[in-house]
Amino acid sequence: MDIVLLAKAAIMGIVEGLTEFLPISSTGHLILAGSLLGFDDDRAKVFEIAIQTGAILAVIMVYWQKLRTTFTSLPTSANSRKLVINVLIGFLPAVVLGLLLGKAIKEHLFTPVVVASTFIVGGFVILWAERRQQTAVRVASVDDMTPMDALKVGLVQCLAMVPGTSRSGATIIGGMLLGLSRQAATDFSFFLAIPTLIGAGAYSLYKERALLSAADAPMFAVGLLFSFISAWICVRWLLRYIATHSFTPFAWYRIAFGIVVLATAWSGVVAWHG
């Protein structure tokens, strides 16, 4: 396997891990990084989705105690059963809309104008959400969520099908606007990511399996490893950060990054492929 290709896989894994769970859109960053690295063919697109599994493994590690307790106590704990059901309810809209609209979105919305616009609009939404009068917190923790809360967050998550939106940003900020505490919205966003990203990765690998061969295994292994390490560091940091900080810095970053995306597209620095 070409050492240069493995280095590119490592860089892409780091980008994925650092951006997947922050409200700044991993998709937009991966598109930009892949274009700059010349790592943006059809096989690379499958790779970008598949390495999300590494990031999800990091979430499982960080939340291992909660997840283990939840699954081992399913027969006896109503809260555990409610959490699992809520995650499944929240996951369902992404499955339905992904199957119905996924192909059309990839064909028509993966453009620099769309990605940059959603970056910028998303940044202003975060600024608005953080500066508005705080919504009364109805849900202090994920254990207090109702099935309707889960469905609403799941519907909000579908906004992330538009590239540049950010799955974590949509679910965390959306959850807060729906009355979840910052901690509850963040925790549920992470739990909801587990079936969503694993499902997306498995579906992409199955659908595009003809593009791959056994020779690609080292590339995927490197991407998964670096995605896992960087995501593990990022998730642990984010959980500490939200205890005392707002998401305002991420909003300004999104706006600045959106402007950079437009500038690079217009200048021809980045080759965008729809």
Buried (B, 14 or more C-beta within 10 A) or exposed (E): EEEEBBEBBBBBBBBBBBBBBBBBBBBBBBBBBBBBBEBBEEBBBBBBBBBBBBBBBBBBBBBEEBBEEBEEEEEEBEBBBBBBEBBBBBBBBBBEBBEEBBEEBEEEBBBBEBBBBBBBBBBEBBBEBBEEEEEEBBBEEBBBBEEEBBBBBBBBBBBBBBBBBBBBBBBBBBBBBBBBBBBBBBBBBBBBBBBBBBBBBEBBBEEBEEBBEEEBEBBBBBBBBBBBBBBBBBBEEBBEBBEEEBBBEBBEBBBEBBEBBBEBBEEEEBEBEE
